[in-house]
Amino acid sequence: GHAIAKGEKHGNLGKLSLKEIAVESGKTGGPIAGHSELVADGAGVSFATHICDIEVDPETGATRVIRYTVVQDAGKA
């Protein structure tokens, strides 16, 4: 539903919707990236990345997924 900024520079921001992020994305000076970590009980070590190319209508905030790619290394499955 929402993203939460972290760190000294942006930790004072409230929750941001995808629409709010898209509206300001042209002013960031770089890419927007996210990171998450989770340790599930009984799961082994694995690594993955998700890449999502989207189009955002700047007037309405409507989004459309153009391409979604997942790369995963499950280690010893």
Phi and psi restraints in degrees (range 20) as a CNS / XPLOR table:
assign (resid 1 and name C) (resid 2 and name N)
       (resid 2 and name CA) (resid 2 and name C) 1.0 -141.3 20.0 2
assign (resid 2 and name N) (resid 2 and name CA)
       (resid 2 and name C) (resid 3 and name N) 1.0 156.8 20.0 2
assign (resid 2 and name C) (resid 3 and name N)
       (resid 3 and name CA) (resid 3 and name C) 1.0 -104.8 20.0 2
assign (resid 3 and name N) (resid 3 and name CA)
       (resid 3 and name C) (resid 4 and name N) 1.0 150.2 20.0 2
assign (resid 3 and name C) (resid 4 and name N)
       (resid 4 and name CA) (resid 4 and name C) 1.0 -124.7 20.0 2
assign (resid 4 and name N) (resid 4 and name CA)
       (resid 4 and name C) (resid 5 and name N) 1.0 119.8 20.0 2
assign (resid 4 and name C) (resid 5 and name N)
       (resid 5 and name CA) (resid 5 and name C) 1.0 -73.7 20.0 2
assign (resid 5 and name N) (resid 5 and name CA)
       (resid 5 and name C) (resid 6 and name N) 1.0 145.7 20.0 2
assign (resid 5 and name C) (resid 6 and name N)
       (resid 6 and name CA) (resid 6 and name C) 1.0 -124.0 20.0 2
assign (resid 6 and name N) (resid 6 and name CA)
       (resid 6 and name C) (resid 7 and name N) 1.0 165.1 20.0 2
assign (resid 6 and name C) (resid 7 and name N)
       (resid 7 and name CA) (resid 7 and name C) 1.0 101.6 20.0 2
assign (resid 7 and name N) (resid 7 and name CA)
       (resid 7 and name C) (resid 8 and name N) 1.0 168.3 20.0 2
assign (resid 7 and name C) (resid 8 and name N)
       (resid 8 and name CA) (resid 8 and name C) 1.0 -63.2 20.0 2
assign (resid 8 and name N) (resid 8 and name CA)
       (resid 8 and name C) (resid 9 and name N) 1.0 -40.1 20.0 2
assign (resid 8 and name C) (resid 9 and name N)
       (resid 9 and name CA) (resid 9 and name C) 1.0 -75.8 20.0 2
assign (resid 9 and name N) (resid 9 and name CA)
       (resid 9 and name C) (resid 10 and name N) 1.0 -34.8 20.0 2
assign (resid 9 and name C) (resid 10 and name N)
       (resid 10 and name CA) (resid 10 and name C) 1.0 -126.7 20.0 2
assign (resid 10 and name N) (resid 10 and name CA)
       (resid 10 and name C) (resid 11 and name N) 1.0 5.9 20.0 2
assign (resid 10 and name C) (resid 11 and name N)
       (resid 11 and name CA) (resid 11 and name C) 1.0 -65.8 20.0 2
assign (resid 11 and name N) (resid 11 and name CA)
       (resid 11 and name C) (resid 12 and name N) 1.0 -11.8 20.0 2
assign (resid 11 and name C) (resid 12 and name N)
       (resid 12 and name CA) (resid 12 and name C) 1.0 -87.1 20.0 2
assign (resid 12 and name N) (resid 12 and name CA)
       (resid 12 and name C) (resid 13 and name N) 1.0 -3.0 20.0 2
assign (resid 12 and name C) (resid 13 and name N)
       (resid 13 and name CA) (resid 13 and name C) 1.0 -77.8 20.0 2
assign (resid 13 and name N) (resid 13 and name CA)
       (resid 13 and name C) (resid 14 and name N) 1.0 150.2 20.0 2
assign (resid 13 and name C) (resid 14 and name N)
       (resid 14 and name CA) (resid 14 and name C) 1.0 -82.4 20.0 2
assign (resid 14 and name N) (resid 14 and name CA)
       (resid 14 and name C) (resid 15 and name N) 1.0 -172.1 20.0 2
assign (resid 14 and name C) (resid 15 and name N)
       (resid 15 and name CA) (resid 15 and name C) 1.0 -63.5 20.0 2
assign (resid 15 and name N) (resid 15 and name CA)
       (resid 15 and name C) (resid 16 and name N) 1.0 141.4 20.0 2
assign (resid 15 and name C) (resid 16 and name N)
       (resid 16 and name CA) (resid 16 and name C) 1.0 -122.3 20.0 2
assign (resid 16 and name N) (resid 16 and name CA)
       (resid 16 and name C) (resid 17 and name N) 1.0 131.3 20.0 2
assign (resid 16 and name C) (resid 17 and name N)
       (resid 17 and name CA) (resid 17 and name C) 1.0 -80.1 20.0 2
assign (resid 17 and name N) (resid 17 and name CA)
       (resid 17 and name C) (resid 18 and name N) 1.0 165.7 20.0 2
assign (resid 17 and name C) (resid 18 and name N)
       (resid 18 and name CA) (resid 18 and name C) 1.0 -59.9 20.0 2
assign (resid 18 and name N) (resid 18 and name CA)
       (resid 18 and name C) (resid 19 and name N) 1.0 -37.3 20.0 2
assign (resid 18 and name C) (resid 19 and name N)
       (resid 19 and name CA) (resid 19 and name C) 1.0 -62.3 20.0 2
assign (resid 19 and name N) (resid 19 and name CA)
       (resid 19 and name C) (resid 20 and name N) 1.0 -44.9 20.0 2
assign (resid 19 and name C) (resid 20 and name N)
       (resid 20 and name CA) (resid 20 and name C) 1.0 -64.1 20.0 2
assign (resid 20 and name N) (resid 20 and name CA)
       (resid 20 and name C) (resid 21 and name N) 1.0 -39.1 20.0 2
assign (resid 20 and name C) (resid 21 and name N)
       (resid 21 and name CA) (resid 21 and name C) 1.0 -65.5 20.0 2
assign (resid 21 and name N) (resid 21 and name CA)
       (resid 21 and name C) (resid 22 and name N) 1.0 -44.0 20.0 2
assign (resid 21 and name C) (resid 22 and name N)
       (resid 22 and name CA) (resid 22 and name C) 1.0 -62.0 20.0 2
assign (resid 22 and name N) (resid 22 and name CA)
       (resid 22 and name C) (resid 23 and name N) 1.0 -39.6 20.0 2
assign (resid 22 and name C) (resid 23 and name N)
       (resid 23 and name CA) (resid 23 and name C) 1.0 -59.8 20.0 2
assign (resid 23 and name N) (resid 23 and name CA)
       (resid 23 and name C) (resid 24 and name N) 1.0 -38.4 20.0 2
assign (resid 23 and name C) (resid 24 and name N)
       (resid 24 and name CA) (resid 24 and name C) 1.0 -94.9 20.0 2
assign (resid 24 and name N) (resid 24 and name CA)
       (resid 24 and name C) (resid 25 and name N) 1.0 -6.2 20.0 2
assign (resid 24 and name C) (resid 25 and name N)
       (resid 25 and name CA) (resid 25 and name C) 1.0 -59.5 20.0 2
assign (resid 25 and name N) (resid 25 and name CA)
       (resid 25 and name C) (resid 26 and name N) 1.0 -32.9 20.0 2
assign (resid 25 and name C) (resid 26 and name N)
       (resid 26 and name CA) (resid 26 and name C) 1.0 -69.5 20.0 2
assign (resid 26 and name N) (resid 26 and name CA)
       (resid 26 and name C) (resid 27 and name N) 1.0 -12.6 20.0 2
assign (resid 26 and name C) (resid 27 and name N)
       (resid 27 and name CA) (resid 27 and name C) 1.0 -102.9 20.0 2
assign (resid 27 and name N) (resid 27 and name CA)
       (resid 27 and name C) (resid 28 and name N) 1.0 2.5 20.0 2
assign (resid 27 and name C) (resid 28 and name N)
       (resid 28 and name CA) (resid 28 and name C) 1.0 -80.1 20.0 2
assign (resid 28 and name N) (resid 28 and name CA)
       (resid 28 and name C) (resid 29 and name N) 1.0 -24.6 20.0 2
assign (resid 28 and name C) (resid 29 and name N)
       (resid 29 and name CA) (resid 29 and name C) 1.0 81.3 20.0 2
assign (resid 29 and name N) (resid 29 and name CA)
       (resid 29 and name C) (resid 30 and name N) 1.0 8.1 20.0 2
assign (resid 29 and name C) (resid 30 and name N)
       (resid 30 and name CA) (resid 30 and name C) 1.0 -174.7 20.0 2
assign (resid 30 and name N) (resid 30 and name CA)
       (resid 30 and name C) (resid 31 and name N) 1.0 -174.3 20.0 2
assign (resid 30 and name C) (resid 31 and name N)
       (resid 31 and name CA) (resid 31 and name C) 1.0 -72.5 20.0 2
assign (resid 31 and name N) (resid 31 and name CA)
       (resid 31 and name C) (resid 32 and name N) 1.0 159.2 20.0 2
assign (resid 31 and name C) (resid 32 and name N)
       (resid 32 and name CA) (resid 32 and name C) 1.0 -106.3 20.0 2
assign (resid 32 and name N) (resid 32 and name CA)
       (resid 32 and name C) (resid 33 and name N) 1.0 125.8 20.0 2
assign (resid 32 and name C) (resid 33 and name N)
       (resid 33 and name CA) (resid 33 and name C) 1.0 -131.1 20.0 2
assign (resid 33 and name N) (resid 33 and name CA)
       (resid 33 and name C) (resid 34 and name N) 1.0 152.9 20.0 2
assign (resid 33 and name C) (resid 34 and name N)
       (resid 34 and name CA) (resid 34 and name C) 1.0 -127.2 20.0 2
assign (resid 34 and name N) (resid 34 and name CA)
       (resid 34 and name C) (resid 35 and name N) 1.0 161.6 20.0 2
assign (resid 34 and name C) (resid 35 and name N)
       (resid 35 and name CA) (resid 35 and name C) 1.0 -147.1 20.0 2
assign (resid 35 and name N) (resid 35 and name CA)
       (resid 35 and name C) (resid 36 and name N) 1.0 139.9 20.0 2
assign (resid 35 and name C) (resid 36 and name N)
       (resid 36 and name CA) (resid 36 and name C) 1.0 -147.3 20.0 2
assign (resid 36 and name N) (resid 36 and name CA)
       (resid 36 and name C) (resid 37 and name N) 1.0 147.2 20.0 2
assign (resid 36 and name C) (resid 37 and name N)
       (resid 37 and name CA) (resid 37 and name C) 1.0 -132.0 20.0 2
assign (resid 37 and name N) (resid 37 and name CA)
       (resid 37 and name C) (resid 38 and name N) 1.0 143.1 20.0 2
assign (resid 37 and name C) (resid 38 and name N)
       (resid 38 and name CA) (resid 38 and name C) 1.0 -148.4 20.0 2
assign (resid 38 and name N) (resid 38 and name CA)
       (resid 38 and name C) (resid 39 and name N) 1.0 134.4 20.0 2
assign (resid 38 and name C) (resid 39 and name N)
       (resid 39 and name CA) (resid 39 and name C) 1.0 -114.2 20.0 2
assign (resid 39 and name N) (resid 39 and name CA)
       (resid 39 and name C) (resid 40 and name N) 1.0 106.5 20.0 2
assign (resid 39 and name C) (resid 40 and name N)
       (resid 40 and name CA) (resid 40 and name C) 1.0 -85.7 20.0 2
assign (resid 40 and name N) (resid 40 and name CA)
       (resid 40 and name C) (resid 41 and name N) 1.0 141.6 20.0 2
assign (resid 40 and name C) (resid 41 and name N)
       (resid 41 and name CA) (resid 41 and name C) 1.0 -57.7 20.0 2
assign (resid 41 and name N) (resid 41 and name CA)
       (resid 41 and name C) (resid 42 and name N) 1.0 128.9 20.0 2
assign (resid 41 and name C) (resid 42 and name N)
       (resid 42 and name CA) (resid 42 and name C) 1.0 79.2 20.0 2
assign (resid 42 and name N) (resid 42 and name CA)
       (resid 42 and name C) (resid 43 and name N) 1.0 -1.2 20.0 2
assign (resid 42 and name C) (resid 43 and name N)
       (resid 43 and name CA) (resid 43 and name C) 1.0 -85.9 20.0 2
assign (resid 43 and name N) (resid 43 and name CA)
       (resid 43 and name C) (resid 44 and name N) 1.0 146.1 20.0 2
assign (resid 43 and name C) (resid 44 and name N)
       (resid 44 and name CA) (resid 44 and name C) 1.0 -84.3 20.0 2
assign (resid 44 and name N) (resid 44 and name CA)
       (resid 44 and name C) (resid 45 and name N) 1.0 -177.3 20.0 2
assign (resid 44 and name C) (resid 45 and name N)
       (resid 45 and name CA) (resid 45 and name C) 1.0 -75.6 20.0 2
assign (resid 45 and name N) (resid 45 and name CA)
       (resid 45 and name C) (resid 46 and name N) 1.0 133.7 20.0 2
assign (resid 45 and name C) (resid 46 and name N)
       (resid 46 and name CA) (resid 46 and name C) 1.0 -150.9 20.0 2
assign (resid 46 and name N) (resid 46 and name CA)
       (resid 46 and name C) (resid 47 and name N) 1.0 162.3 20.0 2
assign (resid 46 and name C) (resid 47 and name N)
       (resid 47 and name CA) (resid 47 and name C) 1.0 -132.8 20.0 2
assign (resid 47 and name N) (resid 47 and name CA)
       (resid 47 and name C) (resid 48 and name N) 1.0 145.0 20.0 2
assign (resid 47 and name C) (resid 48 and name N)
       (resid 48 and name CA) (resid 48 and name C) 1.0 -153.0 20.0 2
assign (resid 48 and name N) (resid 48 and name CA)
       (resid 48 and name C) (resid 49 and name N) 1.0 157.7 20.0 2
assign (resid 48 and name C) (resid 49 and name N)
       (resid 49 and name CA) (resid 49 and name C) 1.0 -139.6 20.0 2
assign (resid 49 and name N) (resid 49 and name CA)
       (resid 49 and name C) (resid 50 and name N) 1.0 145.4 20.0 2
assign (resid 49 and name C) (resid 50 and name N)
       (resid 50 and name CA) (resid 50 and name C) 1.0 -120.7 20.0 2
assign (resid 50 and name N) (resid 50 and name CA)
       (resid 50 and name C) (resid 51 and name N) 1.0 132.0 20.0 2
assign (resid 50 and name C) (resid 51 and name N)
       (resid 51 and name CA) (resid 51 and name C) 1.0 -123.4 20.0 2
assign (resid 51 and name N) (resid 51 and name CA)
       (resid 51 and name C) (resid 52 and name N) 1.0 125.0 20.0 2
assign (resid 51 and name C) (resid 52 and name N)
       (resid 52 and name CA) (resid 52 and name C) 1.0 -126.8 20.0 2
assign (resid 52 and name N) (resid 52 and name CA)
       (resid 52 and name C) (resid 53 and name N) 1.0 118.9 20.0 2
assign (resid 52 and name C) (resid 53 and name N)
       (resid 53 and name CA) (resid 53 and name C) 1.0 -97.4 20.0 2
assign (resid 53 and name N) (resid 53 and name CA)
       (resid 53 and name C) (resid 54 and name N) 1.0 125.4 20.0 2
assign (resid 53 and name C) (resid 54 and name N)
       (resid 54 and name CA) (resid 54 and name C) 1.0 -130.1 20.0 2
assign (resid 54 and name N) (resid 54 and name CA)
       (resid 54 and name C) (resid 55 and name N) 1.0 157.8 20.0 2
assign (resid 54 and name C) (resid 55 and name N)
       (resid 55 and name CA) (resid 55 and name C) 1.0 -110.3 20.0 2
assign (resid 55 and name N) (resid 55 and name CA)
       (resid 55 and name C) (resid 56 and name N) 1.0 137.3 20.0 2
assign (resid 55 and name C) (resid 56 and name N)
       (resid 56 and name CA) (resid 56 and name C) 1.0 -124.8 20.0 2
assign (resid 56 and name N) (resid 56 and name CA)
       (resid 56 and name C) (resid 57 and name N) 1.0 126.9 20.0 2
assign (resid 56 and name C) (resid 57 and name N)
       (resid 57 and name CA) (resid 57 and name C) 1.0 -76.9 20.0 2
assign (resid 57 and name N) (resid 57 and name CA)
       (resid 57 and name C) (resid 58 and name N) 1.0 114.2 20.0 2
assign (resid 57 and name C) (resid 58 and name N)
       (resid 58 and name CA) (resid 58 and name C) 1.0 -64.7 20.0 2
assign (resid 58 and name N) (resid 58 and name CA)
       (resid 58 and name C) (resid 59 and name N) 1.0 -22.4 20.0 2
assign (resid 58 and name C) (resid 59 and name N)
       (resid 59 and name CA) (resid 59 and name C) 1.0 -83.1 20.0 2
assign (resid 59 and name N) (resid 59 and name CA)
       (resid 59 and name C) (resid 60 and name N) 1.0 -38.8 20.0 2
assign (resid 59 and name C) (resid 60 and name N)
       (resid 60 and name CA) (resid 60 and name C) 1.0 -107.0 20.0 2
assign (resid 60 and name N) (resid 60 and name CA)
       (resid 60 and name C) (resid 61 and name N) 1.0 -18.8 20.0 2
assign (resid 60 and name C) (resid 61 and name N)
       (resid 61 and name CA) (resid 61 and name C) 1.0 80.6 20.0 2
assign (resid 61 and name N) (resid 61 and name CA)
       (resid 61 and name C) (resid 62 and name N) 1.0 1.9 20.0 2
assign (resid 61 and name C) (resid 62 and name N)
       (resid 62 and name CA) (resid 62 and name C) 1.0 -64.7 20.0 2
assign (resid 62 and name N) (resid 62 and name CA)
       (resid 62 and name C) (resid 63 and name N) 1.0 137.8 20.0 2
assign (resid 62 and name C) (resid 63 and name N)
       (resid 63 and name CA) (resid 63 and name C) 1.0 -117.7 20.0 2
assign (resid 63 and name N) (resid 63 and name CA)
       (resid 63 and name C) (resid 64 and name N) 1.0 154.2 20.0 2
assign (resid 63 and name C) (resid 64 and name N)
       (resid 64 and name CA) (resid 64 and name C) 1.0 -141.3 20.0 2
assign (resid 64 and name N) (resid 64 and name CA)
       (resid 64 and name C) (resid 65 and name N) 1.0 125.8 20.0 2
assign (resid 64 and name C) (resid 65 and name N)
       (resid 65 and name CA) (resid 65 and name C) 1.0 -77.2 20.0 2
assign (resid 65 and name N) (resid 65 and name CA)
       (resid 65 and name C) (resid 66 and name N) 1.0 122.3 20.0 2
assign (resid 65 and name C) (resid 66 and name N)
       (resid 66 and name CA) (resid 66 and name C) 1.0 -90.5 20.0 2
assign (resid 66 and name N) (resid 66 and name CA)
       (resid 66 and name C) (resid 67 and name N) 1.0 -44.1 20.0 2
assign (resid 66 and name C) (resid 67 and name N)
       (resid 67 and name CA) (resid 67 and name C) 1.0 -153.1 20.0 2
assign (resid 67 and name N) (resid 67 and name CA)
       (resid 67 and name C) (resid 68 and name N) 1.0 137.4 20.0 2
assign (resid 67 and name C) (resid 68 and name N)
       (resid 68 and name CA) (resid 68 and name C) 1.0 -130.5 20.0 2
assign (resid 68 and name N) (resid 68 and name CA)
       (resid 68 and name C) (resid 69 and name N) 1.0 119.7 20.0 2
assign (resid 68 and name C) (resid 69 and name N)
       (resid 69 and name CA) (resid 69 and name C) 1.0 -123.2 20.0 2
assign (resid 69 and name N) (resid 69 and name CA)
       (resid 69 and name C) (resid 70 and name N) 1.0 135.7 20.0 2
assign (resid 69 and name C) (resid 70 and name N)
       (resid 70 and name CA) (resid 70 and name C) 1.0 -123.4 20.0 2
assign (resid 70 and name N) (resid 70 and name CA)
       (resid 70 and name C) (resid 71 and name N) 1.0 132.6 20.0 2
assign (resid 70 and name C) (resid 71 and name N)
       (resid 71 and name CA) (resid 71 and name C) 1.0 -123.2 20.0 2
assign (resid 71 and name N) (resid 71 and name CA)
       (resid 71 and name C) (resid 72 and name N) 1.0 126.7 20.0 2
assign (resid 71 and name C) (resid 72 and name N)
       (resid 72 and name CA) (resid 72 and name C) 1.0 -136.7 20.0 2
assign (resid 72 and name N) (resid 72 and name CA)
       (resid 72 and name C) (resid 73 and name N) 1.0 136.8 20.0 2
assign (resid 72 and name C) (resid 73 and name N)
       (resid 73 and name CA) (resid 73 and name C) 1.0 -113.6 20.0 2
assign (resid 73 and name N) (resid 73 and name CA)
       (resid 73 and name C) (resid 74 and name N) 1.0 108.0 20.0 2
assign (resid 73 and name C) (resid 74 and name N)
       (resid 74 and name CA) (resid 74 and name C) 1.0 -84.6 20.0 2
assign (resid 74 and name N) (resid 74 and name CA)
       (resid 74 and name C) (resid 75 and name N) 1.0 0.6 20.0 2
assign (resid 74 and name C) (resid 75 and name N)
       (resid 75 and name CA) (resid 75 and name C) 1.0 66.9 20.0 2
assign (resid 75 and name N) (resid 75 and name CA)
       (resid 75 and name C) (resid 76 and name N) 1.0 -135.8 20.0 2
assign (resid 75 and name C) (resid 76 and name N)
       (resid 76 and name CA) (resid 76 and name C) 1.0 -89.1 20.0 2
assign (resid 76 and name N) (resid 76 and name CA)
       (resid 76 and name C) (resid 77 and name N) 1.0 101.3 20.0 2
